[in-house]
Amino acid sequence: MIVWRRWVFPLLLVVNFGLCAAALVKLAFFADTAEAVVGPGAGITDPRARR
């Protein structure tokens, strides 16, 4: 049980934090290419008066 508490659990904790940090870095600094291609969805039109 001492081996689990001293080596395995801390190692899993460090690996888990490392994976979370790598995922956050990817989200923050490397934009998805599909999002960059999308343009504005609204268009400019001439106003019309209602009757």
trRosetta pair geometry for C-beta under 8 A, 3 or more apart (Angstrom, degrees):
i j d omega theta_ij theta_ji phi_ij phi_ji
1 4 5.7 -52 -157 33 42 113
1 5 6.3 33 151 -14 71 109
2 5 5.8 -61 -146 43 34 107
2 6 5.8 13 163 -5 71 116
3 6 6.3 -66 -135 47 24 97
3 7 5.5 -30 -175 30 65 117
3 8 6.7 57 135 -14 75 104
4 7 7.3 -71 -113 54 10 76
4 8 4.8 -40 -139 40 53 125
4 9 6.1 60 160 -23 70 99
5 8 7.9 16 -17 44 16 86
5 9 6.1 -9 -129 22 33 129
6 10 7.1 -29 172 6 29 123
7 10 6.7 -78 -151 44 15 100
7 11 6.1 10 164 -17 59 118
8 11 5.9 -64 -148 38 25 111
8 12 6.3 22 158 -16 64 108
9 12 5.7 -53 -144 38 31 110
9 13 6.3 35 155 -22 64 106
10 13 5.4 -53 -146 35 34 116
10 14 6.4 34 156 -18 67 103
11 14 5.8 -52 -147 36 32 109
11 15 6.4 30 154 -16 64 107
12 15 5.7 -54 -144 39 32 111
12 16 6.1 36 155 -23 65 107
13 16 5.7 -54 -147 35 29 113
13 17 6.5 24 157 -13 64 106
14 17 5.9 -55 -146 40 31 107
14 18 6.2 34 153 -22 64 108
15 18 5.6 -55 -147 36 31 115
15 19 6.5 30 155 -18 65 104
16 19 6.0 -54 -150 35 29 108
16 20 6.5 27 153 -16 63 106
17 20 5.6 -54 -146 39 34 112
17 21 6.2 35 155 -20 67 106
18 21 5.7 -54 -145 37 30 110
18 22 6.3 29 156 -18 64 106
19 22 5.7 -53 -145 37 31 110
19 23 6.4 31 155 -19 64 106
20 23 5.8 -56 -149 36 31 110
20 24 6.4 28 155 -16 65 107
21 24 5.8 -56 -147 38 31 109
21 25 6.4 33 154 -20 65 105
22 25 5.7 -52 -147 35 32 112
22 26 6.5 33 154 -20 64 105
23 26 5.7 -53 -150 35 32 112
23 27 6.5 29 154 -16 65 106
24 27 5.7 -54 -146 39 34 110
24 28 6.0 26 158 -17 67 112
25 28 5.9 -61 -141 41 28 106
25 29 5.8 -20 178 19 67 116
25 30 7.9 46 133 3 68 100
26 29 7.2 -76 -125 52 17 80
26 30 5.2 -43 -157 44 60 117
27 30 7.8 -22 -52 54 8 75
31 35 6.1 -108 174 68 101 119
31 36 5.9 97 123 -55 128 108
32 35 4.7 82 75 4 97 106
32 36 7.4 -170 93 -12 53 86
33 36 5.6 -54 -151 31 41 114
33 37 6.8 41 155 -24 69 104
34 37 6.2 -56 -155 28 33 110
34 38 7.3 40 152 -30 62 101
35 38 6.0 -48 -157 17 39 115
